[in-house]
Amino acid sequence: MKTTERLQIRPGAANLEKFSATLQELASHDRQVVVVCSDSRGSGKLIPFGKQFPEQLVEVGIAEQNLVGIAAGLASCGKNVFAVSPACFLTARSFEQIKNDVAYSDNPVNLIGISAGVSYGALGSTHHSLHDFAALRAVNNLTIVAPADNYETEMAIRQAADLASPVYLRFGKKAMPFLSDTPDFQLGKGRTIRAGTDAVILATGETVYPSLLAAIRLEQQYQWQVGVISMHTIKPLDEDLLEEVGKRYPAVLTVEEHSIYGGLGEACAAFFMQRGHRPRFKIMGIPDEYTVTGSQKEIFEHYGISESGIAKALVHLLH
């Protein structure tokens, strides 16, 4: 029997597909919902949206800086804007526009980074967005979110659409299972996927699922109770939850599809140090190098961001 069958985890679609479906539903009730994309309606799963709402989609071509500027202008006129573009280009090429036109000008644009992390696989480091958390965490007035499954994706889009401030949401390409049926999603608040006592994994985005599988493996092998928390909101961090984690768990592992510099791990480490918590602690992510060439799965396995790799890292941390 497969592990997912033992866990009774329901299969799901790619988070991008859930994003598109949710956006279509929102647009059907609100003519102010507008999508701006940079020749990315195919990769962003927006072709159905464009067919259903052709007057609510603006195509700017491969011009990401223009995309963000136009989105900011539309938001300033009262539109509920979703600016969709590959995460690697949206957050690097358009950084100045995000900083000034969106965040500094307080325009409530929903910035949607698609094919994030290493989703582009063999296209290589030029197309990987392993910098986006680090860069955007330094920008004031910007919420940063990486949903773990379809449920978190739908809730994040609905809640972001209601915010009066800008949000960056990051999505990968692979199909993601529903990790929990507990209706407890709130932007800015971590979501407990699995309770534990011996250690906890703080993961975000598509790394939450292999973290959950690693926790199950360690229970089967060592009878360890390892908690798993989806830290879907990178900024603002759920400081109340991290305070509880710092007091409760002797060991903490963070896992992210991002550089080990400037992301979830360093944000959590800074919090624990400043609050006086000293758990055994390790950051898992992509090291400071150009990534190996391969699919997302192959890259994950190479860097240990897999069920076996995460389990191995926790064994070393707890021993």
C-alpha positions in Angstrom: 0.0 0.0 0.0 1.3 3.4 -0.9 2.2 5.9 1.9 -0.4 8.4 0.5 -3.1 5.7 0.8 -2.1 5.0 4.4 -2.4 8.7 5.2 -5.6 9.0 3.2 -4.3 12.1 1.5 -6.6 13.2 -1.3 -4.9 14.0 -4.6 -5.2 17.5 -6.0 -4.4 19.6 -9.0 -1.5 22.0 -9.5 -1.9 25.0 -7.2 -1.8 27.2 -10.3 -4.9 25.4 -11.6 -6.7 26.0 -8.3 -5.6 29.6 -8.5 -7.1 30.0 -12.0 -10.4 28.3 -11.0 -10.7 30.5 -7.9 -9.9 33.6 -9.9 -12.6 32.8 -12.4 -15.1 32.4 -9.7 -14.2 35.8 -8.2 -14.3 37.5 -11.6 -17.8 36.1 -12.2 -19.1 38.1 -9.2 -16.8 41.1 -9.5 -16.2 43.0 -12.7 -13.4 44.9 -10.9 -11.2 41.7 -10.9 -8.6 42.2 -13.6 -5.7 40.0 -14.6 -2.5 41.5 -16.2 0.0 39.0 -17.6 3.2 39.0 -19.5 2.7 36.5 -22.3 2.0 34.0 -19.5 -1.7 33.0 -19.8 -0.7 29.5 -20.9 1.8 28.8 -18.2 -0.4 30.7 -15.7 -3.4 28.5 -16.6 -5.3 31.6 -17.6 -6.6 30.6 -21.0 -10.0 29.7 -19.6 -10.1 33.0 -17.7 -9.3 34.9 -20.9 -12.0 33.1 -22.9 -14.6 33.7 -20.2 -13.6 37.3 -19.3 -11.7 38.8 -22.3 -12.4 42.3 -21.1 -10.9 41.6 -17.7 -7.5 40.4 -19.0 -4.7 42.7 -20.1 -1.8 41.2 -22.0 1.4 43.3 -22.0 3.8 40.8 -23.6 7.2 39.9 -22.2 7.6 43.2 -20.4 7.5 42.5 -16.7 8.4 46.0 -15.5 5.5 47.4 -17.6 3.3 44.6 -16.2 3.8 45.8 -12.6 3.5 49.4 -13.5 0.2 48.9 -15.3 -1.1 46.7 -12.5 -0.3 49.4 -10.0 -2.1 52.0 -12.1 -5.2 49.8 -12.4 -5.2 49.2 -8.7 -4.9 52.9 -8.0 -8.2 53.3 -10.0 -10.0 50.7 -7.9 -9.5 47.5 -9.8 -8.8 44.3 -8.0 -5.6 43.4 -9.9 -3.7 40.1 -10.2 -0.4 40.5 -12.0 0.8 37.1 -13.3 4.3 36.4 -14.5 7.1 33.8 -13.9 8.4 34.3 -10.4 12.0 34.5 -11.5 11.4 37.6 -13.7 8.6 39.2 -11.8 10.6 39.5 -8.6 14.0 40.4 -10.1 13.4 42.3 -13.3 10.5 44.2 -11.8 11.9 44.7 -8.3 12.0 48.5 -8.5 8.4 48.7 -9.7 7.3 46.3 -6.9 9.2 48.4 -4.4 8.0 51.9 -5.6 4.8 51.5 -7.7 3.2 48.8 -5.6 4.5 48.7 -2.0 5.7 52.3 -1.4 2.6 53.7 -3.3 0.3 51.3 -1.3 -1.4 49.9 -4.4 -3.1 46.6 -3.4 -1.8 44.6 -6.3 -1.8 40.8 -6.0 1.6 39.8 -7.5 1.4 36.2 -8.7 4.8 34.5 -9.2 4.3 31.3 -11.3 6.6 28.4 -12.0 8.4 29.4 -8.8 11.4 27.8 -7.1 12.9 25.2 -9.4 9.7 24.4 -11.2 11.3 25.2 -14.6 13.7 22.3 -14.0 16.2 21.9 -16.8 15.8 25.5 -18.0 18.3 26.1 -15.2 19.4 28.8 -12.8 18.3 31.7 -15.1 14.7 30.5 -14.7 14.8 29.5 -11.0 13.4 31.9 -8.4 15.4 31.1 -5.4 15.8 34.8 -4.5 12.2 36.0 -4.2 11.6 35.6 -0.5 15.0 37.2 0.3 14.4 40.2 -2.0 10.8 40.8 -1.1 11.2 40.3 2.6 13.2 43.6 2.6 10.3 45.5 1.0 8.0 47.2 3.5 4.2 46.8 3.1 4.2 43.5 1.2 2.8 40.2 2.4 4.6 37.1 1.1 2.7 33.8 0.7 3.6 30.3 -0.6 0.6 28.0 -0.3 1.3 24.3 0.3 -1.8 22.7 -1.3 -5.0 23.4 -3.2 -6.9 24.4 0.0 -4.3 26.9 1.0 -4.2 28.2 -2.5 -7.9 28.9 -2.7 -8.0 30.5 0.7 -4.9 32.6 0.0 -6.4 34.0 -3.2 -9.8 34.8 -1.6 -8.2 36.5 1.4 -5.6 38.4 -0.8 -8.5 39.7 -3.0 -10.0 41.2 0.1 -6.9 42.9 1.4 -6.3 46.6 1.0 -2.5 46.1 0.7 -0.2 44.3 -1.8 0.5 40.6 -1.7 3.1 38.4 -3.4 1.9 34.8 -3.9 4.2 32.1 -5.3 3.1 28.9 -7.1 4.9 25.9 -8.5 3.8 23.6 -11.4 3.3 20.2 -9.9 0.0 18.6 -8.7 -0.3 18.9 -4.9 -2.4 16.7 -2.6 -4.8 18.1 0.0 -2.7 17.9 3.2 -5.5 18.5 5.7 -9.3 19.1 5.6 -9.1 21.3 8.7 -10.6 24.7 7.7 -8.0 26.8 9.6 -6.2 29.0 7.0 -5.5 32.6 7.7 -2.9 34.8 6.1 -0.1 35.5 8.6 -0.9 32.4 10.6 1.0 29.1 10.3 -1.1 26.0 9.7 -0.4 22.8 11.8 -0.5 19.8 9.5 0.7 17.3 12.0 1.2 17.5 15.8 4.4 16.4 17.4 6.6 16.4 20.5 10.1 15.4 19.6 10.8 17.8 16.8 9.0 20.1 14.3 9.4 20.8 10.6 8.6 24.4 9.5 8.1 24.2 5.8 6.5 26.3 3.1 5.0 25.8 -0.4 5.7 22.5 -2.2 8.2 21.4 0.5 5.4 20.8 3.0 4.3 17.5 1.5 7.7 15.7 1.5 8.2 17.1 5.1 4.9 15.4 6.1 6.1 12.1 4.5 9.4 12.4 6.3 7.6 12.9 9.6 5.5 9.7 9.0 8.7 7.8 8.1 10.4 8.8 11.3 7.4 7.7 13.4 7.5 4.3 11.7 11.2 3.9 12.1 12.0 5.5 15.5 8.6 6.1 17.1 9.4 9.9 17.0 6.5 12.3 17.0 7.5 15.0 14.5 5.2 18.0 14.0 4.8 19.6 10.6 3.7 23.2 10.2 2.9 24.9 6.9 4.5 28.4 7.2 2.6 29.5 4.1 3.1 33.2 5.0 6.8 34.1 5.0 6.0 37.7 5.9 4.6 38.6 8.3 5.8 35.6 10.2 3.4 34.0 12.7 5.4 35.1 15.8 2.9 33.7 18.3 3.2 30.3 16.8 7.0 30.6 16.6 7.1 31.6 20.3 5.2 28.4 21.1 7.5 26.3 18.8 10.6 27.8 20.5 9.3 26.9 24.0 7.9 23.5 23.1 10.2 21.7 20.7 13.9 20.7 21.3 14.7 20.5 17.6 13.5 22.6 14.6 14.1 22.0 10.9 13.1 24.5 8.3 12.5 23.4 4.7 12.0 25.7 1.7 12.4 25.7 -2.1 14.6 28.8 -1.9 18.2 29.7 -1.2 19.3 29.0 2.3 20.0 32.7 2.5 17.3 35.2 3.2 14.2 32.9 3.3 12.0 31.2 5.8 14.9 29.5 7.6 16.9 32.7 8.3 13.7 34.5 9.3 12.9 31.8 11.9 16.5 31.7 13.1 16.5 35.4 13.7 13.2 35.2 15.6 14.5 32.4 17.9 17.8 34.1 18.6 16.2 37.4 19.5 13.6 35.8 21.7 16.2 33.7 23.6 15.1 30.3 22.3 17.9 27.8 21.6 16.5 24.7 19.9 18.7 22.5 17.8 18.2 24.1 14.5 18.9 23.5 10.8 17.9 25.2 7.6 17.2 23.1 4.5 17.0 24.7 1.1 19.2 25.3 -2.0 22.8 26.0 -1.1 24.8 29.0 -2.4 25.6 27.6 -5.9 24.1 27.4 -9.4 21.7 24.5 -9.2 22.2 21.2 -10.8 20.4 20.5 -14.1 17.3 18.3 -13.9 13.6 18.2 -13.1 12.2 19.7 -10.0 12.0 16.2 -8.5 15.6 15.5 -9.4 16.8 18.8 -8.0 14.9 18.2 -4.8 16.4 14.8 -4.4 19.9 16.1 -5.1 19.7 18.7 -2.3 17.8 16.4 0.1 14.5 18.2 -0.1 12.7 14.8 -0.3 11.1 12.4 2.1 14.3 10.5 2.6 16.5 13.6 2.7 14.4 15.5 5.2 14.2 12.4 7.4 18.0 12.0 7.3 18.5 15.6 8.3 16.2 15.2 11.3 18.0 12.0 12.4 21.3 14.0 12.4 19.6 16.9 14.2 18.1 14.7 16.9 21.2 12.6 17.4 
